[in-house]
Amino acid sequence: MADPEPAEGAPDVRAAIVRDAIGVGLATGAYALSFGALSTTAGLSVPQTCALSLLMFTGASQFALIGILGGGGTASAAAATAVLLGGRNALYGLRLSSLLGVRGARRAVAAQFVIDESTAMALGRGTPSNARLGFWSTGIAIFTLWNAGTLIGALSADLLSDPKVFGLDAAVPAAFVALLAQQLRGQGRQPWMVALLAALVAIVTTPFVPIGVPVLCAAVVAVLVGLR
């Protein structure tokens, strides 16, 4: 007779969640090396670059901001674009608010950790305790390694100014695709069709819109399906 499946709150399940969180954090930290290098190449100082990762902490917005500044755009245009791209995090927060159940100072800390990866790691975990573990472990791992990678990249700009040299541009997308595949496993045909359609929309729009906007376009697909 086959062994029974482990309960959602079993130690091995929780250990697997933490391992996944660390893996995502490592991939994101590797990508942060390129952000730090590109930011200083765009004209920001090392302290300014590190402040962006500490305070803004949302990759698409950060890359969009330095891209506009590096291309000669104004600070107001760069900030407006960054805010637009970060808008999806507010939607994530609405979904996670009741799931995490945080109050007071912890709510402010949780808001800082609301990003694509932490949201994906929190959803579909079966129990609130596992969802909270996925969110916090992923948020802490990414925040720590993203900021460490930013500092190292900023100090090593001459070596890492082109992330494609080391394949760092593919690290985070690959990690997020792996997270998505895990969430879709065993969910039936419709979620896969929605995911594939959303991915197609993101790919088609990528050459024509700023960094991060394809994610918003893909999200519109899911919203329209949900409304239908």
C-alpha positions as CSV (number, residue, x, y, z in Angstrom):
1,M,0.0,0.0,0.0
2,A,1.3,3.5,-0.9
3,D,2.4,5.7,1.9
4,P,-0.1,8.5,2.7
5,E,0.6,12.0,1.5
6,P,2.1,14.3,4.2
7,A,-0.2,16.7,5.8
8,E,0.0,20.3,4.8
9,G,1.5,21.4,8.1
10,A,3.9,18.5,8.3
11,P,7.6,19.3,9.0
12,D,8.8,18.0,5.6
13,V,6.2,20.2,3.8
14,R,7.3,23.3,5.7
15,A,10.9,22.5,5.1
16,A,10.2,22.2,1.4
17,I,8.6,25.6,1.5
18,V,11.6,27.1,3.1
19,R,14.0,25.4,0.6
20,D,11.9,26.8,-2.3
21,A,12.1,30.3,-0.7
22,I,15.8,30.2,-0.4
23,G,16.2,29.0,-4.0
24,V,14.1,31.9,-5.2
25,G,16.1,34.2,-3.1
26,L,19.4,33.0,-4.5
27,A,18.1,33.4,-8.1
28,T,16.8,36.9,-7.3
29,G,20.0,37.9,-5.6
30,A,22.0,36.8,-8.7
31,Y,19.8,39.1,-10.8
32,A,20.4,41.9,-8.3
33,L,24.0,41.9,-9.2
34,S,23.1,43.2,-12.7
35,F,20.7,45.8,-11.2
36,G,23.5,47.2,-9.0
37,A,25.9,47.3,-11.9
38,L,23.4,48.8,-14.4
39,S,22.3,51.4,-11.8
40,T,25.8,52.8,-11.3
41,T,26.4,52.7,-15.0
42,A,23.2,54.8,-15.5
43,G,24.7,57.5,-13.2
44,L,23.5,56.7,-9.7
45,S,25.9,56.5,-6.9
46,V,26.4,53.3,-4.8
47,P,24.4,54.7,-1.9
48,Q,21.6,55.8,-4.2
49,T,21.5,52.4,-5.8
50,C,21.4,50.6,-2.4
51,A,18.7,53.0,-1.2
52,L,16.5,52.0,-4.2
53,S,16.7,48.3,-3.3
54,L,16.1,49.0,0.4
55,L,13.1,51.3,0.0
56,M,11.6,50.6,-3.4
57,F,12.3,46.8,-3.5
58,T,10.4,45.9,-6.6
59,G,12.6,44.8,-9.5
60,A,10.6,45.9,-12.5
61,S,10.1,49.4,-11.1
62,Q,13.8,49.7,-10.2
63,F,15.0,48.6,-13.6
64,A,12.5,50.9,-15.3
65,L,13.6,53.8,-13.2
66,I,17.3,53.4,-14.0
67,G,16.5,52.7,-17.6
68,I,14.8,56.0,-18.0
69,L,17.4,57.9,-16.1
70,G,20.2,56.2,-18.0
71,G,18.5,57.1,-21.3
72,G,18.3,60.8,-20.4
73,G,14.8,60.9,-19.1
74,T,13.6,63.1,-16.3
75,A,13.4,62.1,-12.7
76,S,9.6,62.7,-12.7
77,A,9.1,60.5,-15.7
78,A,11.2,57.8,-14.2
79,A,9.3,58.0,-10.9
80,A,5.9,57.9,-12.6
81,T,6.8,54.8,-14.6
82,A,8.2,53.1,-11.5
83,V,4.9,53.8,-9.6
84,L,2.8,52.5,-12.5
85,L,4.7,49.2,-12.6
86,G,4.6,48.9,-8.9
87,G,0.8,49.2,-8.9
88,R,0.4,45.4,-9.3
89,N,1.8,45.0,-5.8
90,A,-1.1,46.8,-4.4
91,L,-3.4,44.3,-6.0
92,Y,-1.3,41.5,-4.5
93,G,-1.7,43.2,-1.1
94,L,-5.4,43.1,-1.3
95,R,-5.4,39.4,-1.9
96,L,-2.8,38.7,0.8
97,S,-4.3,40.9,3.5
98,S,-6.9,38.5,4.8
99,L,-4.6,35.5,4.2
100,L,-1.7,36.8,6.3
101,G,-3.8,38.4,9.0
102,V,-1.1,40.9,10.1
103,R,-1.7,44.0,12.1
104,G,0.2,47.1,13.3
105,A,4.0,47.2,12.6
106,R,4.0,43.7,11.1
107,R,1.5,44.9,8.5
108,A,3.9,47.7,7.4
109,V,6.8,45.1,7.2
110,A,4.6,42.7,5.2
111,A,3.7,45.5,2.8
112,Q,7.4,45.9,2.0
113,F,7.6,42.2,1.2
114,V,4.6,42.1,-1.2
115,I,6.2,41.2,-4.6
116,D,5.6,38.7,-7.4
117,E,7.6,35.9,-5.8
118,S,6.3,36.1,-2.2
119,T,2.8,36.3,-3.5
120,A,3.2,33.2,-5.6
121,M,4.8,31.3,-2.7
122,A,1.9,32.2,-0.4
123,L,-1.0,31.3,-2.6
124,G,-2.2,27.8,-3.1
125,R,-0.5,26.4,0.0
126,G,-3.6,24.7,1.5
127,T,-3.4,26.1,5.0
128,P,-3.0,29.7,6.3
129,S,0.1,28.7,8.3
130,N,1.8,27.3,5.2
131,A,0.8,30.4,3.2
132,R,2.3,32.7,5.9
133,L,5.5,30.6,6.0
134,G,5.8,30.8,2.2
135,F,5.2,34.6,2.2
136,W,7.6,35.4,5.0
137,S,10.4,33.0,4.2
138,T,10.4,34.2,0.5
139,G,10.1,37.9,1.4
140,I,13.0,37.7,3.9
141,A,15.2,35.6,1.6
142,I,14.7,37.9,-1.4
143,F,15.0,41.1,0.5
144,T,18.2,40.0,2.1
145,L,19.8,38.6,-1.0
146,W,18.5,41.3,-3.3
147,N,20.1,44.0,-1.2
148,A,23.3,42.1,-0.9
149,G,23.4,41.5,-4.6
150,T,22.7,45.1,-5.3
151,L,25.6,46.2,-3.2
152,I,28.0,43.7,-4.7
153,G,26.9,44.6,-8.3
154,A,27.2,48.3,-7.6
155,L,30.7,47.9,-6.4
156,S,31.6,45.6,-9.3
157,A,30.0,47.6,-12.1
158,D,32.9,47.2,-14.6
159,L,32.7,43.4,-14.3
160,L,28.9,42.9,-14.3
161,S,27.6,45.8,-16.4
162,D,26.1,43.3,-18.9
163,P,24.0,40.7,-17.1
164,K,23.8,38.5,-20.2
165,V,27.5,37.7,-19.9
166,F,26.7,35.4,-17.0
167,G,23.1,34.6,-17.9
168,L,21.8,36.7,-14.9
169,D,19.0,38.2,-17.0
170,A,17.4,34.7,-17.1
171,A,17.7,33.8,-13.4
172,V,14.5,35.4,-12.0
173,P,12.2,34.6,-14.9
174,A,13.3,31.0,-14.7
175,A,12.6,30.9,-11.0
176,F,9.2,32.5,-11.4
177,V,8.2,30.0,-14.2
178,A,9.1,27.2,-11.8
179,L,6.9,28.7,-9.1
180,L,4.0,29.1,-11.6
181,A,4.4,25.5,-12.8
182,Q,4.2,24.3,-9.2
183,Q,1.0,26.2,-8.5
184,L,-0.6,24.9,-11.7
185,R,0.2,21.2,-11.1
186,G,-3.0,19.2,-10.9
187,Q,-5.3,22.2,-11.5
188,G,-6.9,21.0,-14.7
189,R,-6.8,22.4,-18.3
190,Q,-8.3,25.9,-17.8
191,P,-5.6,27.4,-15.5
192,W,-2.9,26.2,-17.9
193,M,-4.7,27.8,-20.9
194,V,-5.0,31.1,-19.0
195,A,-1.3,30.9,-18.0
196,L,-0.3,30.2,-21.6
197,L,-2.5,33.0,-23.0
198,A,-1.1,35.4,-20.4
199,A,2.5,34.4,-21.3
200,L,1.7,34.9,-25.0
201,V,0.4,38.4,-24.3
202,A,3.5,39.3,-22.2
203,I,5.8,38.1,-25.0
204,V,4.0,40.0,-27.7
205,T,3.9,43.2,-25.8
206,T,7.5,43.1,-24.5
207,P,9.1,44.9,-27.5
208,F,6.6,47.7,-27.4
209,V,6.1,48.7,-23.7
210,P,8.4,49.6,-20.8
211,I,9.9,47.0,-18.5
212,G,7.3,45.4,-16.2
213,V,4.3,46.5,-18.2
214,P,4.0,43.1,-20.0
215,V,3.3,41.6,-16.5
216,L,0.4,44.0,-16.1
217,C,-0.9,43.1,-19.6
218,A,-0.7,39.4,-18.7
219,A,-2.5,40.1,-15.4
220,V,-5.4,41.7,-17.4
221,V,-5.9,38.3,-19.1
222,A,-6.4,36.6,-15.8
223,V,-8.8,39.4,-14.6
224,L,-10.9,39.1,-17.8
225,V,-11.2,35.4,-17.4
226,G,-12.1,35.8,-13.8
227,L,-14.8,38.3,-14.6
228,R,-16.2,36.1,-17.2
